[in-house]
Amino acid sequence: MRPYYNLLLMVVCGVVLQLRGQCPPRIAIWQQLETISTQLNGNQLIEKTTLLKKQCEDCRYQQDSVYAKVIHVLGRTYWYIGDLKQAKELTQQAIHINASGGKLTKPANCANSYFNLGRIERLLNHPEAAEVAFKKTIEYGERYPERKEQIPKAYQQLANLYNVKGDYQACIRYAEIGARLAQMQANTSFQVNNLLEKVQALIILKRFDEAAVIIRGTEKIALQSKDTAIIGFTLTQIASINESQGRLIEAVSFYKNALHTYQRQLLIKPDDRDAAYNCGAVCNNMANIYFSKFKKYDEAINYYRQALNYVNDDFAYARILGNIANTYNQKKDFKAAVSTYQDALIKAPIGYANKNVEHNPSANTIRFSASKSYLISLISAKADAWLDYAKATKNDSIKLSNAIKTYALADSMVDFMRWEQTGSQSKLFWRNKTRSMYEHALEACFLRGNTEQAFHFLEKSKAVLLADKLNELGANQQLSSQQREQEAQLRQQITDLQEKLVSTQKTAKALATDQAKLYQYQSEWEAFVRSLETTNPAYYRYKYDNGVMSLKYLREQILAKNQAFVSFFVGDSALYALTVKASTTKLLKLPLSSQEYHRQAHEFLNISANRAVLNAQYPTFQRLAYELYHKLWKPIGVSEQRVIVASDGEFLPFEALLVSPTSDDFLVKHQAVSYTYSARFLSTMGTFKEPTTSIFQKLRLLWEGLEKKGFLGMAPVAFESGQAMLKGSEESLEKVREHFWWGQKFVQKEATKANFLTYAPKSRIIQLFTHADADSAEATEPKIYFVDSTLVLSELSRLGQFNTDLLVLSACKTGIGHNQRGEGVYSLARGFAALGILSTVTTLWQVEDKPTYALAESFYKFLREGFPKDEALQKAKLEWLAQGSAADKLPSQWAGVLLVGSATALPSQQPLYWLGGLLVVIVIGILWRRRNAF
């Protein structure tokens, strides 16, 4: 047996040695991979790389960094030829190997693979997965310095991702970080790429001067580059700036230069998907100029069709189809327009394939799309086409109904997109951008006679961001105290660092470090909030409640007896008013153009606010006051004694309008008017019908009032900032304080900002006699003065929820601020409303001391008598008019004081005295028994 055994052993060893001879060392596979990667592409590269992969597997090599590199290159090649599913699987496999921690793996290479994965996920229309991948790229790039060149590339992709999402504020933030890091690495290519992403966002935000400065700084660098992508991108952005500034011939010239640049790249490399895409984008941009500026529709269509021949991306193809549809609509070929819009929706990769033009995809179908900003534009454009089609066919009811339901879909998409945005400026941009959509939707409802849907659109056109803030307050109540504290700390970190970045001068390196830290804080906060949304259904439900109440609910749960609701909408071309009464609802198109309204309203406000001007121009005031009454108030036909007005933009003091053109018969003598940001604001704030008068409910409300510490009054009188003394404010505060059994006041040196922040959140009634300052300039923040310092509007957003029923701001201009179109005036009153305060008495202009004190004292007197807040304020104004001199009756003295929010009466304090008397009797009885016991 021995000889046979030895022979078998020799044969086995020979076979093994032969097999080993066919297995090259790892370094040889690496070198071969490097060679074929530079010499081959497409299917040839896939074939050779697949052989290398099989060779590694046949030789049973360990899954190390060499094998991962083979997988990475194979995945990248599948990506280039468009097989995204295979590309994703292989790229994820490469990441898994290098991240496994094996002895021969190379974790640093995960940076490259994650970057590729992010690009692939974007093409697969998975924006959230792409964002995670790019952030992982940054994480690995920071961990392994040899891969730091991937970091600016990832920031550029994040910037572009947020640009597509419509969150332009986040886009600018990421692009700035990427540009600075690229500059530190002397990576000119990606410094320019990041700056150009920022330029794109600035152009969309109409910040053209800033964009032009960046372009001037990067143009020379970019044009000297040998990278055709950078050259073409730069030329495109220069063209965009020229277009935005009205230099259309120059814009077309730069677009043509960009197109020739990309076309030259295609001649060199015909399978360059990016170059082909960019050719299509430039043709589309030129077509837009011919369409919107030159009004040469046929030439525009020719350029759009040329663009379709280049693009290799479904969304880009859909976008161009949408532009062709816009052109058909302008040519009044409405049937072709609607049909082409439908083709665009089908082409967009959202899984929608219904060719019926009367059908729309569901909101959930497109909720998770990366290009919601574009889809909103496409869907609202289709709705506009239906509306134009209806008007061209004698207001055809079916076409109007199609328009309304399509606007409703676009409105749902606005909600979804807003929830994804992290920056307030981006949200405000979209509130402004979608403003015309709501105007067109209201026109469709008016023509169709659909008041229920009109109420929905009116509500969604007003103070939505304020409603979001109140939703957050409600959602936070569903969290544990520890979770609330953690969320507040993360939010505060972001705020503090943002202020630090703005207020201090830093070197490029230090600035990049702080911006990277800001990105880290924001990522941590976003991840924490997402975890809450996932694990806490109640939190999610409260936070994302975008529902609008029904008209039935408004009538039955909000409006009291003899009370009406009026909601105004001031559009670009028309004014609408919706009136809701106990049994009727009416939508009116008012007989006043938008331009005429703005002119008359601003003139009326400017005259009303100034006593001297009123005296000098009183006939002009009378004419304006009556004209506005005749065109705004009289047509709505509201005879109810109490009226809630949902204004649009700035508050107009309707009480100062004149019912008669020849006498001082002010509207305040006929009706009590209160104001609200929207009907939803009243519902969210828990404003219901007047409370019942049962003793049990009064005692419950009384106990809640005691828990919330009752009344807080503050009167600094004199100010360290040098503001004028408010003589008499301390005495007036004492008179107001007498109406409340439980509470406290701070006057003179005790009326500090710190005391306000300490005691105000739990006070049921707050009275402030102080100064405030505000104007309509966006750069100037409204602020309110305390004895030692000021509280500005932005600080209010950092405070927690207030448990306050009524805040009376007896200070100047607390209702004034910058008017954000589509959202409303950002005033101190609105800032306090966002903290959960039910009602605020605010001022539209500087009111003199005497009427300020008198109106406040009378207001509280009538509140104590049980009147609702709107009637109490009305009676206070009437009392002032009855007792004052002719000069005191001028509207400048009283009309600027408005009630915003809940108009319901305060709970009666009478049971408090009964309870107090009962407690005294009990205490005396206990003491008497103890004394007798001895």
KABELJO-V896599 format. One record per pair of residues at least 12 apart in sequence whose C-alpha atoms are under 6 Angstrom apart, sorted by the first residue. I is the first residue (numbers start at 0). J is the second residue. Records with the same first field share a line. If there is no record, write none. Layout:
# KABELJO-V896599
I = J / J
This chain:
# KABELJO-V896599
63 = 103 / 104
64 = 104 / 105
67 = 93
70 = 89 / 93
71 = 90 / 93
74 = 86 / 89 / 90
94 = 109
107 = 143
110 = 136 / 139 / 140
113 = 132 / 136
114 = 133 / 136
117 = 129 / 132 / 133
126 = 369
133 = 153
137 = 150
151 = 177 / 181
154 = 173 / 177
155 = 174 / 193
158 = 170 / 173 / 174
163 = 370
164 = 370 / 372
165 = 372
166 = 420 / 425
167 = 200 / 425
168 = 422 / 425
171 = 197
174 = 193 / 197
176 = 511
177 = 193
178 = 190 / 193
198 = 210
231 = 257 / 260
234 = 253 / 257
235 = 254
238 = 250 / 253 / 254
258 = 278
261 = 274 / 278
275 = 309
276 = 310
279 = 306 / 309 / 310
282 = 302 / 306
283 = 303 / 306
286 = 299 / 302 / 303
313 = 347
314 = 347
317 = 343 / 346 / 347
320 = 343
321 = 340 / 343
324 = 336 / 339 / 340
333 = 388
340 = 381
341 = 356
349 = 365
375 = 409
378 = 409
379 = 406 / 409
382 = 402 / 405 / 406
385 = 398 / 402
386 = 399 / 402
399 = 443
430 = 821
431 = 820 / 821
434 = 821
438 = 570
441 = 453
461 = 822
462 = 822
470 = 541 / 542
471 = 542
474 = 538 / 541 / 542
477 = 538
489 = 524
554 = 581
556 = 687
557 = 687 / 688
559 = 688
561 = 639
562 = 639 / 641 / 642
563 = 579 / 580 / 642
564 = 578 / 579 / 642 / 643
565 = 577 / 578 / 644
566 = 644 / 645
567 = 646 / 647
568 = 647
571 = 593
572 = 593
573 = 592 / 593
574 = 588 / 589
575 = 587 / 588 / 589
607 = 890 / 891
608 = 844 / 891
609 = 891
610 = 891
624 = 656 / 657
625 = 657 / 660
628 = 656
640 = 670
641 = 670 / 671
642 = 672
643 = 672 / 673 / 674
644 = 674
645 = 674 / 675 / 676 / 677
648 = 823 / 824
654 = 666 / 667
655 = 894
671 = 869 / 870 / 873
673 = 869 / 898 / 899
674 = 899
675 = 899 / 900
684 = 837
686 = 901
689 = 903
707 = 761 / 762 / 763
708 = 742 / 762
709 = 741 / 742 / 762 / 763
710 = 742 / 762 / 763 / 764 / 765
711 = 742 / 743 / 744 / 765
712 = 744 / 765 / 766 / 767
713 = 744 / 745 / 746 / 750 / 767
714 = 729 / 746 / 768
715 = 746 / 747 / 750 / 786
716 = 747
718 = 786
719 = 786 / 787
731 = 852
735 = 856
750 = 786
751 = 785 / 786 / 787
752 = 785
760 = 801 / 802
761 = 802
762 = 803
763 = 803 / 804
764 = 805 / 806
765 = 806
766 = 807
767 = 808 / 809
768 = 809
769 = 810
770 = 784 / 810
771 = 783 / 784 / 810 / 811
773 = 812 / 815 / 816
774 = 815 / 816
775 = 816 / 817
776 = 817
777 = 817
792 = 827
800 = 834 / 835
801 = 834 / 835
803 = 836
804 = 836 / 837
805 = 838 / 839
806 = 839
807 = 839 / 840
808 = 840 / 841
811 = 842 / 844 / 845
812 = 842 / 843 / 844
813 = 827 / 828 / 841 / 842
814 = 826 / 828 / 841 / 842 / 843
815 = 843
837 = 900 / 901
838 = 899 / 900 / 901
839 = 898 / 899
840 = 897 / 898
841 = 896 / 897
842 = 895 / 896
843 = 895
844 = 895
846 = 892
854 = 875
857 = 875
858 = 871 / 872 / 875
866 = 904
867 = 902 / 903 / 904
868 = 902 / 903 / 904
869 = 902
